[in-house]
């Protein structure tokens, strides 16, 4: 995805200046925003890719004006509203105004440590149809000059017209 979050290798944004001995969380609300994001993933309404897309799909001016955990929390709010788990008036009120929507799973406080220690799967079933290769091993090809809705780095932007050789496939 070509967006504000994908500035790696772009000119004009200055050097990255890491904060010496930077803490993971600068304030208590950041801990809660992170914990709430992880807990809200438990019901199964979205996966890690959807969560990342919700963070990275913010308008550039908004994205660049927010802190790391503000972005996480804004993405969580978006996903919860999108799935009918919370409404604008409930967010404004700061508490639930309706009966909770049923979900598949709930993360209980007693299961947090065990769940975090276990981790989660990073691989998912490929739901796309199997595509057959139309070229032969070693055959030259020219990649198209496209900008698909996926993560592109500076390298791919510089080399999108490069002529490459396909790897030999047995």
ABEGO torsion letter per residue (X at the ends): XBBAABABGBBGAEBBBBBBGBBABABAAAAAAAAAAAAAAAAGABBAAAAAAAAAABBAAAAAABBAAAAAAAAAAAAAAAAGABBAAAAAAGBBABBBBBBABBBBAAAAAAAAAAEBBABBBBABBBBBBABBBGBBBBBBBBBBBBBBBAAAAAAAABBBBBBBBX
